[in-house]
Amino acid sequence: FLTIAPCDAAEPWQLGSQDAATPIMQGIIDLHHDIFFFLILIFVFVSWMLVRALWHFHEQTNPIPQRIVHGTTIEIIRTIFPSIIPMFIAIPSFALLYSMDEVVVDPANTIKAIG
């Protein structure tokens, strides 16, 4: 045990977490990676929309962008997607939260404190 324990110590200037020692920590790391994936998707989509709006909007040819301002489709997208994304994040996080309450191994010793 004493030869294995220092192998997983924190290192100077370490980026990220250490190797998981328990299944719960592995679940936390996996949940972090899943949430980061959705974060990258949102960032790419918002950046693409901003660049596309800046690239295609010209004041001389299209002074009032009717499709962006009065579009029913874009309003539906702007309403539905922000409500769906937290559901994709909530399902694995609740599964991880409830798995933390499970007792995996029966304890070898029990202590009864009276006082």
N, CA, C and O atoms as a GROMACS GRO file, in nm:
protein
  460
    1PHE      N    1   0.082  -0.120   0.000
    1PHE     CA    2   0.000   0.000   0.000
    1PHE      C    3   0.086   0.125   0.000
    1PHE      O    4   0.052   0.222  -0.067
    2LEU      N    5   0.194   0.124   0.072
    2LEU     CA    6   0.277   0.244   0.081
    2LEU      C    7   0.352   0.272  -0.049
    2LEU      O    8   0.395   0.385  -0.072
    3THR      N    9   0.368   0.173  -0.133
    3THR     CA   10   0.434   0.198  -0.261
    3THR      C   11   0.336   0.246  -0.367
    3THR      O   12   0.377   0.309  -0.465
    4ILE      N   13   0.208   0.218  -0.350
    4ILE     CA   14   0.108   0.257  -0.448
    4ILE      C   15   0.051   0.395  -0.418
    4ILE      O   16   0.020   0.470  -0.510
    5ALA      N   17   0.036   0.429  -0.291
    5ALA     CA   18  -0.030   0.554  -0.252
    5ALA      C   19   0.037   0.680  -0.307
    5ALA      O   20  -0.035   0.768  -0.354
    6PRO      N   21   0.170   0.694  -0.306
    6PRO     CA   22   0.228   0.818  -0.359
    6PRO      C   23   0.219   0.830  -0.511
    6PRO      O   24   0.241   0.939  -0.565
    7CYS      N   25   0.187   0.722  -0.581
    7CYS     CA   26   0.182   0.728  -0.727
    7CYS      C   27   0.066   0.811  -0.779
    7CYS      O   28   0.067   0.855  -0.893
    8ASP      N   29  -0.034   0.833  -0.696
    8ASP     CA   30  -0.151   0.908  -0.740
    8ASP      C   31  -0.162   1.041  -0.667
    8ASP      O   32  -0.273   1.093  -0.648
    9ALA      N   33  -0.051   1.096  -0.628
    9ALA     CA   34  -0.053   1.225  -0.560
    9ALA      C   35  -0.064   1.337  -0.662
    9ALA      O   36  -0.034   1.320  -0.780
   10ALA      N   37  -0.109   1.452  -0.615
   10ALA     CA   38  -0.120   1.568  -0.703
   10ALA      C   39   0.019   1.614  -0.744
   10ALA      O   40   0.114   1.607  -0.666
   11GLU      N   41   0.030   1.662  -0.865
   11GLU     CA   42   0.157   1.710  -0.917
   11GLU      C   43   0.154   1.861  -0.929
   11GLU      O   44   0.046   1.918  -0.944
   12PRO      N   45   0.268   1.927  -0.922
   12PRO     CA   46   0.267   2.072  -0.943
   12PRO      C   47   0.220   2.106  -1.084
   12PRO      O   48   0.257   2.040  -1.181
   13TRP      N   49   0.139   2.210  -1.095
   13TRP     CA   50   0.083   2.259  -1.221
   13TRP      C   51  -0.003   2.154  -1.291
   13TRP      O   52  -0.009   2.150  -1.414
   14GLN      N   53  -0.067   2.070  -1.213
   14GLN     CA   54  -0.151   1.966  -1.269
   14GLN      C   55  -0.281   2.026  -1.323
   14GLN      O   56  -0.344   2.108  -1.256
   15LEU      N   57  -0.319   1.987  -1.443
   15LEU     CA   58  -0.446   2.026  -1.501
   15LEU      C   59  -0.538   1.906  -1.500
   15LEU      O   60  -0.502   1.800  -1.551
   16GLY      N   61  -0.655   1.920  -1.443
   16GLY     CA   62  -0.748   1.809  -1.435
   16GLY      C   63  -0.742   1.741  -1.300
   16GLY      O   64  -0.667   1.781  -1.211
   17SER      N   65  -0.822   1.638  -1.288
   17SER     CA   66  -0.828   1.567  -1.160
   17SER      C   67  -0.735   1.446  -1.162
   17SER      O   68  -0.685   1.405  -1.266
   18GLN      N   69  -0.716   1.392  -1.044
   18GLN     CA   70  -0.631   1.273  -1.032
   18GLN      C   71  -0.708   1.152  -1.082
   18GLN      O   72  -0.827   1.160  -1.113
   19ASP      N   73  -0.639   1.039  -1.090
   19ASP     CA   74  -0.707   0.916  -1.128
   19ASP      C   75  -0.810   0.880  -1.022
   19ASP      O   76  -0.788   0.901  -0.903
   20ALA      N   77  -0.923   0.828  -1.068
   20ALA     CA   78  -1.031   0.796  -0.975
   20ALA      C   79  -0.997   0.675  -0.891
   20ALA      O   80  -0.949   0.573  -0.942
   21ALA      N   81  -1.022   0.686  -0.760
   21ALA     CA   82  -1.000   0.575  -0.670
   21ALA      C   83  -1.129   0.502  -0.637
   21ALA      O   84  -1.125   0.387  -0.592
   22THR      N   85  -1.242   0.565  -0.659
   22THR     CA   86  -1.372   0.504  -0.631
   22THR      C   87  -1.462   0.515  -0.754
   22THR      O   88  -1.438   0.598  -0.842
   23PRO      N   89  -1.564   0.432  -0.760
   23PRO     CA   90  -1.658   0.444  -0.873
   23PRO      C   91  -1.734   0.577  -0.873
   23PRO      O   92  -1.772   0.626  -0.979
   24ILE      N   93  -1.755   0.634  -0.756
   24ILE     CA   94  -1.824   0.763  -0.749
   24ILE      C   95  -1.739   0.871  -0.814
   24ILE      O   96  -1.790   0.954  -0.889
   25MET      N   97  -1.609   0.871  -0.785
   25MET     CA   98  -1.521   0.971  -0.845
   25MET      C   99  -1.512   0.951  -0.996
   25MET      O  100  -1.504   1.047  -1.072
   26GLN      N  101  -1.512   0.827  -1.039
   26GLN     CA  102  -1.512   0.801  -1.184
   26GLN      C  103  -1.640   0.854  -1.247
   26GLN      O  104  -1.637   0.907  -1.358
   27GLY      N  105  -1.753   0.840  -1.177
   27GLY     CA  106  -1.878   0.896  -1.226
   27GLY      C  107  -1.875   1.048  -1.232
   27GLY      O  108  -1.929   1.107  -1.325
   28ILE      N  109  -1.812   1.112  -1.133
   28ILE     CA  110  -1.799   1.257  -1.134
   28ILE      C  111  -1.714   1.303  -1.251
   28ILE      O  112  -1.747   1.402  -1.317
   29ILE      N  113  -1.606   1.233  -1.278
   29ILE     CA  114  -1.520   1.268  -1.391
   29ILE      C  115  -1.595   1.250  -1.523
   29ILE      O  116  -1.585   1.334  -1.612
   30ASP      N  117  -1.669   1.140  -1.536
   30ASP     CA  118  -1.747   1.117  -1.658
   30ASP      C  119  -1.855   1.223  -1.676
   30ASP      O  120  -1.879   1.268  -1.787
   31LEU      N  121  -1.920   1.262  -1.565
   31LEU     CA  122  -2.022   1.367  -1.573
   31LEU      C  123  -1.959   1.499  -1.615
   31LEU      O  124  -2.018   1.574  -1.692
   32HIS      N  125  -1.839   1.527  -1.565
   32HIS     CA  126  -1.768   1.649  -1.605
   32HIS      C  127  -1.740   1.649  -1.754
   32HIS      O  128  -1.759   1.750  -1.822
   33HIS      N  129  -1.696   1.535  -1.806
   33HIS     CA  130  -1.668   1.526  -1.949
   33HIS      C  131  -1.795   1.542  -2.032
   33HIS      O  132  -1.793   1.605  -2.138
   34ASP      N  133  -1.906   1.485  -1.985
   34ASP     CA  134  -2.032   1.498  -2.058
   34ASP      C  135  -2.080   1.643  -2.060
   34ASP      O  136  -2.123   1.692  -2.164
   35ILE      N  137  -2.073   1.711  -1.946
   35ILE     CA  138  -2.116   1.851  -1.940
   35ILE      C  139  -2.023   1.938  -2.025
   35ILE      O  140  -2.070   2.032  -2.090
   36PHE      N  141  -1.895   1.908  -2.024
   36PHE     CA  142  -1.801   1.986  -2.105
   36PHE      C  143  -1.829   1.966  -2.254
   36PHE      O  144  -1.811   2.059  -2.332
   37PHE      N  145  -1.872   1.848  -2.293
   37PHE     CA  146  -1.910   1.823  -2.432
   37PHE      C  147  -2.026   1.914  -2.473
   37PHE      O  148  -2.023   1.975  -2.580
   38PHE      N  149  -2.129   1.922  -2.387
   38PHE     CA  150  -2.242   2.011  -2.418
   38PHE      C  151  -2.198   2.157  -2.419
   38PHE      O  152  -2.250   2.236  -2.498
   39LEU      N  153  -2.106   2.193  -2.332
   39LEU     CA  154  -2.055   2.330  -2.330
   39LEU      C  155  -1.987   2.364  -2.462
   39LEU      O  156  -2.006   2.473  -2.515
   40ILE      N  157  -1.908   2.273  -2.514
   40ILE     CA  158  -1.840   2.295  -2.641
   40ILE      C  159  -1.942   2.306  -2.755
   40ILE      O  160  -1.928   2.390  -2.844
   41LEU      N  161  -2.045   2.220  -2.753
   41LEU     CA  162  -2.148   2.229  -2.856
   41LEU      C  163  -2.219   2.364  -2.853
   41LEU      O  164  -2.242   2.423  -2.958
   42ILE      N  165  -2.252   2.412  -2.736
   42ILE     CA  166  -2.319   2.542  -2.724
   42ILE      C  167  -2.227   2.653  -2.772
   42ILE      O  168  -2.271   2.744  -2.843
   43PHE      N  169  -2.101   2.648  -2.734
   43PHE     CA  170  -2.005   2.750  -2.775
   43PHE      C  171  -1.989   2.753  -2.927
   43PHE      O  172  -1.988   2.861  -2.987
   44VAL      N  173  -1.978   2.637  -2.989
   44VAL     CA  174  -1.962   2.632  -3.135
   44VAL      C  175  -2.088   2.684  -3.204
   44VAL      O  176  -2.077   2.758  -3.302
   45PHE      N  177  -2.205   2.646  -3.155
   45PHE     CA  178  -2.329   2.691  -3.218
   45PHE      C  179  -2.347   2.842  -3.205
   45PHE      O  180  -2.382   2.908  -3.303
   46VAL      N  181  -2.322   2.897  -3.087
   46VAL     CA  182  -2.338   3.042  -3.067
   46VAL      C  183  -2.234   3.117  -3.149
   46VAL      O  184  -2.265   3.220  -3.209
   47SER      N  185  -2.111   3.068  -3.152
   47SER     CA  186  -2.008   3.134  -3.232
   47SER      C  187  -2.042   3.131  -3.380
   47SER      O  188  -2.023   3.229  -3.452
   48TRP      N  189  -2.093   3.017  -3.427
   48TRP     CA  190  -2.132   3.006  -3.567
   48TRP      C  191  -2.245   3.103  -3.601
   48TRP      O  192  -2.242   3.167  -3.706
   49MET      N  193  -2.344   3.114  -3.512
   49MET     CA  194  -2.454   3.207  -3.536
   49MET      C  195  -2.406   3.351  -3.538
   49MET      O  196  -2.450   3.430  -3.622
   50LEU      N  197  -2.315   3.388  -3.448
   50LEU     CA  198  -2.264   3.525  -3.446
   50LEU      C  199  -2.183   3.556  -3.572
   50LEU      O  200  -2.201   3.661  -3.633
   51VAL      N  201  -2.095   3.465  -3.610
   51VAL     CA  202  -2.013   3.488  -3.730
   51VAL      C  203  -2.102   3.492  -3.854
   51VAL      O  204  -2.080   3.574  -3.943
   52ARG      N  205  -2.200   3.405  -3.860
   52ARG     CA  206  -2.290   3.404  -3.976
   52ARG      C  207  -2.371   3.533  -3.984
   52ARG      O  208  -2.390   3.587  -4.093
   53ALA      N  209  -2.419   3.582  -3.870
   53ALA     CA  210  -2.496   3.706  -3.870
   53ALA      C  211  -2.408   3.824  -3.910
   53ALA      O  212  -2.452   3.912  -3.984
   54LEU      N  213  -2.286   3.827  -3.861
   54LEU     CA  214  -2.195   3.936  -3.897
   54LEU      C  215  -2.152   3.928  -4.043
   54LEU      O  216  -2.134   4.031  -4.108
   55TRP      N  217  -2.136   3.808  -4.096
   55TRP     CA  218  -2.088   3.791  -4.232
   55TRP      C  219  -2.197   3.825  -4.335
   55TRP      O  220  -2.168   3.885  -4.438
   56HIS      N  221  -2.321   3.786  -4.306
   56HIS     CA  222  -2.427   3.803  -4.405
   56HIS      C  223  -2.505   3.933  -4.392
   56HIS      O  224  -2.585   3.964  -4.479
   57PHE      N  225  -2.484   4.009  -4.287
   57PHE     CA  226  -2.559   4.133  -4.270
   57PHE      C  227  -2.482   4.248  -4.333
   57PHE      O  228  -2.368   4.276  -4.295
   58HIS      N  229  -2.545   4.314  -4.428
   58HIS     CA  230  -2.489   4.434  -4.489
   58HIS      C  231  -2.593   4.544  -4.478
   58HIS      O  232  -2.710   4.524  -4.512
   59GLU      N  233  -2.551   4.659  -4.431
   59GLU     CA  234  -2.646   4.768  -4.408
   59GLU      C  235  -2.706   4.820  -4.538
   59GLU      O  236  -2.822   4.862  -4.540
   60GLN      N  237  -2.630   4.819  -4.646
   60GLN     CA  238  -2.681   4.872  -4.772
   60GLN      C  239  -2.782   4.776  -4.837
   60GLN      O  240  -2.887   4.820  -4.884
   61THR      N  241  -2.752   4.649  -4.840
   61THR     CA  242  -2.839   4.554  -4.910
   61THR      C  243  -2.955   4.505  -4.824
   61THR      O  244  -3.062   4.474  -4.877
   62ASN      N  245  -2.937   4.497  -4.693
   62ASN     CA  246  -3.040   4.442  -4.606
   62ASN      C  247  -3.044   4.523  -4.476
   62ASN      O  248  -2.992   4.477  -4.374
   63PRO      N  249  -3.104   4.642  -4.477
   63PRO     CA  250  -3.099   4.726  -4.357
   63PRO      C  251  -3.180   4.670  -4.240
   63PRO      O  252  -3.145   4.694  -4.125
   64ILE      N  253  -3.287   4.595  -4.267
   64ILE     CA  254  -3.366   4.534  -4.160
   64ILE      C  255  -3.366   4.382  -4.182
   64ILE      O  256  -3.426   4.335  -4.278
   65PRO      N  257  -3.299   4.307  -4.098
   65PRO     CA  258  -3.292   4.162  -4.117
   65PRO      C  259  -3.423   4.094  -4.076
   65PRO      O  260  -3.439   4.053  -3.961
   66GLN      N  261  -3.517   4.084  -4.170
   66GLN     CA  262  -3.650   4.032  -4.140
   66GLN      C  263  -3.649   3.886  -4.094
   66GLN      O  264  -3.725   3.849  -4.004
   67ARG      N  265  -3.565   3.803  -4.155
   67ARG     CA  266  -3.566   3.660  -4.121
   67ARG      C  267  -3.515   3.635  -3.981
   67ARG      O  268  -3.556   3.538  -3.916
   68ILE      N  269  -3.425   3.721  -3.932
   68ILE     CA  270  -3.371   3.700  -3.797
   68ILE      C  271  -3.460   3.764  -3.692
   68ILE      O  272  -3.478   3.708  -3.584
   69VAL      N  273  -3.518   3.880  -3.723
   69VAL     CA  274  -3.598   3.952  -3.624
   69VAL      C  275  -3.738   3.894  -3.612
   69VAL      O  276  -3.790   3.880  -3.501
   70HIS      N  277  -3.802   3.859  -3.724
   70HIS     CA  278  -3.941   3.816  -3.722
   70HIS      C  279  -3.957   3.670  -3.761
   70HIS      O  280  -4.062   3.633  -3.816
   71GLY      N  281  -3.860   3.587  -3.736
   71GLY     CA  282  -3.869   3.448  -3.777
   71GLY      C  283  -3.930   3.361  -3.669
   71GLY      O  284  -3.883   3.359  -3.555
   72THR      N  285  -4.036   3.288  -3.705
   72THR     CA  286  -4.099   3.196  -3.610
   72THR      C  287  -4.009   3.078  -3.581
   72THR      O  288  -4.005   3.029  -3.468
   73THR      N  289  -3.938   3.031  -3.682
   73THR     CA  290  -3.850   2.916  -3.664
   73THR      C  291  -3.739   2.945  -3.566
   73THR      O  292  -3.710   2.863  -3.479
   74ILE      N  293  -3.676   3.061  -3.579
   74ILE     CA  294  -3.566   3.094  -3.488
   74ILE      C  295  -3.617   3.115  -3.346
   74ILE      O  296  -3.545   3.087  -3.250
   75GLU      N  297  -3.740   3.163  -3.331
   75GLU     CA  298  -3.798   3.179  -3.197
   75GLU      C  299  -3.823   3.043  -3.132
   75GLU      O  300  -3.801   3.026  -3.012
   76ILE      N  301  -3.869   2.948  -3.210
   76ILE     CA  302  -3.891   2.813  -3.157
   76ILE      C  303  -3.758   2.751  -3.118
   76ILE      O  304  -3.748   2.689  -3.011
   77ILE      N  305  -3.657   2.765  -3.201
   77ILE     CA  306  -3.525   2.710  -3.170
   77ILE      C  307  -3.468   2.775  -3.046
   77ILE      O  308  -3.413   2.706  -2.960
   78ARG      N  309  -3.481   2.907  -3.034
   78ARG     CA  310  -3.427   2.977  -2.917
   78ARG      C  311  -3.503   2.943  -2.789
   78ARG      O  312  -3.451   2.966  -2.680
   79THR      N  313  -3.623   2.889  -2.800
   79THR     CA  314  -3.701   2.852  -2.682
   79THR      C  315  -3.682   2.705  -2.645
   79THR      O  316  -3.667   2.672  -2.528
   80ILE      N  317  -3.682   2.617  -2.744
   80ILE     CA  318  -3.679   2.474  -2.717
   80ILE      C  319  -3.541   2.425  -2.676
   80ILE      O  320  -3.528   2.351  -2.578
   81PHE      N  321  -3.437   2.464  -2.748
   81PHE     CA  322  -3.303   2.412  -2.719
   81PHE      C  323  -3.252   2.446  -2.579
   81PHE      O  324  -3.195   2.358  -2.515
   82PRO      N  325  -3.270   2.567  -2.529
   82PRO     CA  326  -3.224   2.591  -2.391
   82PRO      C  327  -3.301   2.512  -2.286
   82PRO      O  328  -3.251   2.495  -2.174
   83SER      N  329  -3.419   2.463  -2.317
   83SER     CA  330  -3.491   2.381  -2.220
   83SER      C  331  -3.456   2.233  -2.233
   83SER      O  332  -3.474   2.157  -2.138
   84ILE      N  333  -3.409   2.190  -2.349
   84ILE     CA  334  -3.372   2.050  -2.368
   84ILE      C  335  -3.233   2.020  -2.313
   84ILE      O  336  -3.211   1.913  -2.256
   85ILE      N  337  -3.142   2.112  -2.327
   85ILE     CA  338  -3.003   2.089  -2.285
   85ILE      C  339  -2.991   2.060  -2.136
   85ILE      O  340  -2.918   1.968  -2.100
   86PRO      N  341  -3.059   2.134  -2.045
   86PRO     CA  342  -3.050   2.097  -1.903
   86PRO      C  343  -3.107   1.959  -1.872
   86PRO      O  344  -3.064   1.895  -1.775
   87MET      N  345  -3.202   1.910  -1.952
   87MET     CA  346  -3.252   1.774  -1.929
   87MET      C  347  -3.145   1.671  -1.961
   87MET      O  348  -3.133   1.571  -1.890
   88PHE      N  349  -3.067   1.695  -2.066
   88PHE     CA  350  -2.958   1.603  -2.098
   88PHE      C  351  -2.850   1.605  -1.991
   88PHE      O  352  -2.781   1.505  -1.970
   89ILE      N  353  -2.835   1.716  -1.922
   89ILE     CA  354  -2.736   1.726  -1.816
   89ILE      C  355  -2.793   1.671  -1.685
   89ILE      O  356  -2.719   1.613  -1.606
   90ALA      N  357  -2.923   1.689  -1.660
   90ALA     CA  358  -2.983   1.651  -1.533
   90ALA      C  359  -2.994   1.500  -1.515
   90ALA      O  360  -2.977   1.450  -1.404
   91ILE      N  361  -3.022   1.427  -1.619
   91ILE     CA  362  -3.043   1.283  -1.606
   91ILE      C  363  -2.918   1.212  -1.554
   91ILE      O  364  -2.930   1.136  -1.458
   92PRO      N  365  -2.798   1.232  -1.612
   92PRO     CA  366  -2.681   1.165  -1.555
   92PRO      C  367  -2.642   1.220  -1.418
   92PRO      O  368  -2.588   1.146  -1.335
   93SER      N  369  -2.667   1.348  -1.393
   93SER     CA  370  -2.628   1.403  -1.263
   93SER      C  371  -2.717   1.348  -1.152
   93SER      O  372  -2.668   1.323  -1.042
   94PHE      N  373  -2.847   1.328  -1.178
   94PHE     CA  374  -2.933   1.266  -1.077
   94PHE      C  375  -2.897   1.120  -1.056
   94PHE      O  376  -2.902   1.071  -0.943
   95ALA      N  377  -2.862   1.050  -1.162
   95ALA     CA  378  -2.819   0.911  -1.147
   95ALA      C  379  -2.694   0.902  -1.061
   95ALA      O  380  -2.682   0.812  -0.978
   96LEU      N  381  -2.600   0.994  -1.080
   96LEU     CA  382  -2.479   0.996  -0.998
   96LEU      C  383  -2.512   1.034  -0.855
   96LEU      O  384  -2.455   0.976  -0.762
   97LEU      N  385  -2.600   1.130  -0.835
   97LEU     CA  386  -2.637   1.174  -0.702
   97LEU      C  387  -2.702   1.061  -0.622
   97LEU      O  388  -2.668   1.041  -0.505
   98TYR      N  389  -2.793   0.987  -0.683
   98TYR     CA  390  -2.859   0.878  -0.612
   98TYR      C  391  -2.767   0.757  -0.596
   98TYR      O  392  -2.786   0.679  -0.503
   99SER      N  393  -2.670   0.740  -0.682
   99SER     CA  394  -2.576   0.629  -0.664
   99SER      C  395  -2.481   0.653  -0.547
   99SER      O  396  -2.422   0.559  -0.495
  100MET      N  397  -2.465   0.779  -0.506
  100MET     CA  398  -2.381   0.807  -0.390
  100MET      C  399  -2.444   0.758  -0.260
  100MET      O  400  -2.373   0.735  -0.162
  101ASP      N  401  -2.577   0.742  -0.257
  101ASP     CA  402  -2.645   0.697  -0.136
  101ASP      C  403  -2.644   0.546  -0.121
  101ASP      O  404  -2.676   0.495  -0.013
  102GLU      N  405  -2.610   0.474  -0.224
  102GLU     CA  406  -2.610   0.329  -0.216
  102GLU      C  407  -2.493   0.279  -0.134
  102GLU      O  408  -2.382   0.332  -0.142
  103VAL      N  409  -2.519   0.176  -0.054
  103VAL     CA  410  -2.413   0.112   0.023
  103VAL      C  411  -2.363  -0.004  -0.060
  103VAL      O  412  -2.436  -0.100  -0.086
  104VAL      N  413  -2.238   0.005  -0.102
  104VAL     CA  414  -2.183  -0.096  -0.193
  104VAL      C  415  -2.136  -0.218  -0.116
  104VAL      O  416  -2.161  -0.332  -0.157
  105VAL      N  417  -2.068  -0.197  -0.005
  105VAL     CA  418  -2.009  -0.306   0.072
  105VAL      C  419  -2.064  -0.299   0.214
  105VAL      O  420  -2.076  -0.191   0.271
  106ASP      N  421  -2.098  -0.415   0.271
  106ASP     CA  422  -2.140  -0.417   0.411
  106ASP      C  423  -2.020  -0.386   0.499
  106ASP      O  424  -1.911  -0.438   0.476
  107PRO      N  425  -2.038  -0.301   0.599
  107PRO     CA  426  -1.924  -0.267   0.684
  107PRO      C  427  -1.881  -0.386   0.770
  107PRO      O  428  -1.964  -0.465   0.815
  108ALA      N  429  -1.751  -0.396   0.791
  108ALA     CA  430  -1.697  -0.505   0.873
  108ALA      C  431  -1.717  -0.476   1.021
  108ALA      O  432  -1.741  -0.568   1.100
  109ASN      N  433  -1.708  -0.351   1.060
  109ASN     CA  434  -1.725  -0.312   1.200
  109ASN      C  435  -1.834  -0.206   1.209
  109ASN      O  436  -1.845  -0.120   1.122
  110THR      N  437  -1.911  -0.213   1.315
  110THR     CA  438  -2.008  -0.108   1.343
  110THR      C  439  -1.983  -0.055   1.482
  110THR      O  440  -1.944  -0.129   1.572
  111ILE      N  441  -2.005   0.073   1.500
  111ILE     CA  442  -1.983   0.137   1.629
  111ILE      C  443  -2.115   0.196   1.675
  111ILE      O  444  -2.182   0.267   1.600
  112LYS      N  445  -2.151   0.166   1.799
  112LYS     CA  446  -2.272   0.222   1.857
  112LYS      C  447  -2.228   0.317   1.968
  112LYS      O  448  -2.172   0.274   2.069
  113ALA      N  449  -2.254   0.444   1.948
  113ALA     CA  450  -2.215   0.545   2.046
  113ALA      C  451  -2.335   0.581   2.132
  113ALA      O  452  -2.441   0.617   2.080
  114ILE      N  453  -2.320   0.569   2.261
  114ILE     CA  454  -2.426   0.603   2.355
  114ILE      C  455  -2.376   0.718   2.441
  114ILE      O  456  -2.265   0.713   2.494
  115GLY      N  457  -2.456   0.820   2.452
  115GLY     CA  458  -2.410   0.929   2.537
  115GLY      C  459  -2.498   1.048   2.534
  115GLY      O  460  -2.470   1.147   2.602
   0.00000   0.00000   0.00000
